[in-house]
Amino acid sequence: MPRRRMFRGLVAATVATTALLPLTGASAAPLPQGRVFMVNPVQSTGDQTLADHKDAATDVPASAYALAALRNLDASGTLSGKWVTVRSETGAPAKVADAASYDRSQDQFEQVMAYFWVNEGQEYLQGLGFGTELRGANDRVQPVRLNQWGADNSYFTDKKAEIRFGKGGVDDAEDAEVILHEYGHAVHHAQVPGFGTSVEAGSIGEAFGDYLAMAVGTHAVQKYGWPMKADQACVADWDATGYSAAPHCLRRLDGTKTYADREGEVHADGEIWSRALFDIRRSLGARTADRIIINAQFGFTADTSFEAAARTTVATAERMYGAGAAQAVRDAFRAREIPGV
């Protein structure tokens, strides 16, 4: 069934003008460029008062935008390429030739965001060795549909292996962490078809989506020299401005929940698993942790439990990096009081 994240409320207030912040550290190769948010406007500006007014361009400052290379495109002139193809249900398809000029008041801006960040997500996985020394993780063309149903929610659908982004409040594809969260579901499905058929497996899926959003966003910030002025553990700061108090977060990766705090709701219970993943990263470092975490998922079942998935992750850590890494992973799951680890 669709992995729905949560519905949102309305938004209110604030400022700005529009210009471009040049992408630092980019390749000199003459690749097409697109205008994107540097993860999201709250994260790049640190301004918790930012709010959406029905896609008004002036609600987001110039400092939130960057020009970024659009890599791996095909020759169609549209946002279609090696790792992602984008189509819109509302408005004309974005043209690569115009991708550097769109702003958030235009549906085409979201299309550019979706292309850039899904491609960035797969490139991150490739950089970890998935698709070369390790098994590929969703290393295929990922179909994406924008504003498909006009509702303020987004999801990955198993039937078509497609990601769909909705509208309302802050349009979902304006926040890279929402885009990458849904891409996380696509990765899980590619690794284990139909993943998430039990509450605990669904919770792991939501947790991994949040974790991957943080991991890829953090990597992009470091890779391009972009600013990070908001809390790394806070997911989807911009998308959440309409329904959470400042500091705005869809969910957090550093909560205190343990296994005993399960509610039977996948987004809430996912915060148990995502905190364990966040601790593994802080203990082992980003690259080692992410290679373990993602590689372990090939060994999950569609209805896996927290206990079984934790055991598989510990075993993967030991196989890849030895007893010390396995103990760090075990400690992270034990801190969440997951049984049997």
SVG drawing of the C-alpha trace seen along z (x, -y; Angstrom):
<svg xmlns="http://www.w3.org/2000/svg" viewBox="-6 -41 43 53">
<polyline fill="none" stroke="black" stroke-width="0.4" points="0.0,0.0 1.2,-3.6 3.6,-4.9 1.9,-8.1 3.9,-10.5 1.3,-12.7 -1.1,-15.4 -0.3,-19.0 -1.9,-22.3 -1.8,-25.8 1.0,-28.4 1.4,-32.1 3.9,-35.1 7.1,-36.5 9.7,-38.0 12.2,-38.1 13.6,-38.7 14.9,-36.3 18.4,-35.9 20.9,-33.1 23.7,-31.9 26.3,-30.3 27.1,-26.7 30.6,-26.5 32.8,-23.5 31.0,-22.5 32.6,-20.9 33.8,-23.2 32.2,-20.8 29.5,-22.5 26.5,-20.6 23.0,-22.0 22.1,-23.8 18.9,-24.0 17.8,-26.3 17.2,-24.4 16.9,-24.9 20.0,-24.0 18.2,-21.1 15.4,-23.5 15.1,-27.2 14.9,-26.8 18.0,-24.7 20.1,-27.0 19.0,-30.3 18.4,-29.3 15.3,-31.4 12.5,-29.7 10.0,-32.4 9.8,-31.5 6.4,-30.5 4.5,-29.7 1.9,-31.9 0.5,-29.8 3.8,-29.4 4.7,-33.1 8.2,-33.6 8.9,-36.5 8.4,-34.2 11.9,-32.7 15.1,-34.8 17.7,-34.7 20.1,-33.0 18.0,-29.8 18.6,-29.1 21.6,-27.7 22.4,-26.9 23.3,-23.2 24.5,-20.9 21.8,-18.6 23.8,-15.4 22.9,-12.2 20.2,-13.8 19.3,-12.1 19.0,-14.1 15.2,-14.7 15.5,-18.2 13.2,-17.3 13.9,-16.1 14.7,-12.5 17.9,-10.7 19.8,-7.7 18.4,-7.6 15.1,-9.6 12.4,-10.7 9.9,-13.4 6.5,-14.3 3.9,-16.8 0.2,-16.4 -0.3,-20.2 1.4,-22.6 3.8,-22.2 6.9,-19.9 10.0,-21.7 12.5,-22.3 16.2,-21.7 17.0,-24.9 14.9,-26.9 15.8,-25.0 18.1,-27.7 15.3,-30.3 12.3,-28.7 11.4,-29.8 9.0,-28.3 6.0,-30.1 6.2,-27.8 5.4,-24.1 8.5,-23.5 10.7,-24.5 9.4,-21.4 10.2,-19.3 13.8,-20.5 14.0,-19.9 12.7,-16.3 15.2,-15.5 18.2,-17.0 17.6,-15.4 16.6,-11.9 19.7,-11.9 21.7,-13.1 20.3,-10.3 21.4,-7.6 24.7,-9.2 25.3,-9.1 24.5,-5.4 26.8,-4.8 29.5,-6.7 29.1,-4.3 29.8,-1.4 26.3,-0.3 26.2,0.8 29.9,1.6 31.5,3.5 28.1,3.9 24.8,4.8 22.9,2.0 20.3,0.3 17.5,-1.1 20.1,-1.7 17.4,-2.1 15.4,-5.0 13.1,-6.2 9.7,-7.4 8.4,-10.6 5.1,-12.3 4.5,-15.8 1.3,-17.3 -0.4,-14.0 -3.5,-14.3 -3.6,-17.9 -3.4,-16.7 -0.8,-17.7 0.9,-14.3 3.4,-12.2 4.1,-8.5 5.9,-5.7 3.6,-3.2 4.7,0.4 2.4,1.2 4.2,-1.1 7.4,-1.6 6.7,-5.3 7.1,-8.3 4.3,-10.8 4.5,-14.3 1.5,-16.4 0.6,-20.0 -0.8,-22.2 0.9,-24.3 4.6,-24.0 4.5,-21.8 6.2,-18.6 8.8,-18.7 10.1,-22.1 11.9,-20.3 14.7,-18.0 14.3,-16.0 10.7,-15.1 11.9,-14.1 14.7,-11.9 12.4,-10.4 10.2,-9.0 13.2,-7.9 14.2,-5.9 11.0,-3.9 11.9,-3.3 15.3,-2.0 13.8,0.3 11.3,1.7 14.1,2.3 16.1,4.2 13.1,6.2 10.0,6.0 6.9,5.1 8.9,4.1 6.8,2.9 4.0,5.4 4.0,5.3 3.9,2.4 7.5,2.8 8.8,3.2 6.7,0.2 8.3,-1.7 11.8,-0.7 10.8,-2.0 9.8,-5.4 12.9,-5.6 15.2,-4.8 13.5,-7.4 14.1,-10.1 17.7,-8.9 18.5,-8.8 17.1,-12.3 19.5,-13.5 22.5,-11.5 22.2,-12.7 21.4,-16.3 24.4,-16.4 26.6,-15.0 25.4,-17.6 26.0,-20.4 29.6,-19.2 30.1,-18.4 29.0,-21.8 30.0,-24.0 26.4,-25.0 25.4,-26.4 23.7,-24.3 22.1,-26.6 19.5,-24.3 19.6,-21.1 20.9,-18.1 18.6,-15.8 15.5,-17.8 13.9,-16.3 12.0,-18.4 12.2,-21.8 10.6,-23.7 7.8,-21.3 6.9,-21.3 6.5,-25.1 2.8,-24.8 2.0,-22.4 4.8,-22.4 6.1,-25.0 9.6,-26.4 12.1,-24.8 10.0,-23.1 10.5,-19.4 8.5,-16.7 10.3,-14.2 13.6,-14.0 16.4,-11.5 17.7,-12.1 14.6,-11.4 14.6,-9.4 12.0,-6.7 12.7,-3.1 11.0,0.2 8.6,-0.1 7.3,-3.4 5.8,-1.8 2.4,-3.2 1.6,-0.9 1.9,-3.9 4.7,-3.6 5.9,-7.3 5.9,-7.5 7.5,-4.1 10.0,-4.8 11.7,-7.4 12.9,-4.4 14.8,-2.9 16.0,-6.2 17.6,-7.2 19.5,-3.9 20.7,-4.6 21.7,-8.1 23.7,-6.8 25.5,-4.2 26.5,-7.1 27.8,-9.1 29.8,-6.1 31.2,-4.8 31.2,-7.8 29.0,-8.5 30.5,-6.3 31.0,-3.2 27.6,-3.5 25.7,-4.0 27.4,-1.1 26.4,1.1 22.9,-0.2 21.9,0.0 23.7,3.3 22.0,4.9 18.6,4.1 19.1,6.7 18.8,9.3 15.5,8.0 12.1,9.6 9.1,7.7 7.5,8.1 10.7,8.0 10.6,7.1 12.9,4.7 14.6,7.6 15.3,9.5 16.4,6.4 18.7,5.3 20.3,8.8 20.8,8.7 22.4,5.2 24.8,6.3 25.8,9.4 26.4,7.2 28.6,4.9 30.7,7.7 31.0,9.2 32.0,5.9 34.1,4.3 34.7,6.7 33.8,7.1 34.3,3.5 31.8,2.2 29.4,4.9 29.6,3.9 28.9,0.3 25.8,1.3 24.7,3.6 25.1,0.8 22.9,-1.5 20.1,1.0 20.4,1.9 20.2,-1.8 16.7,-1.7 16.0,1.4 15.2,3.5 15.0,7.1 17.2,10.0 20.1,8.0"/>
</svg>
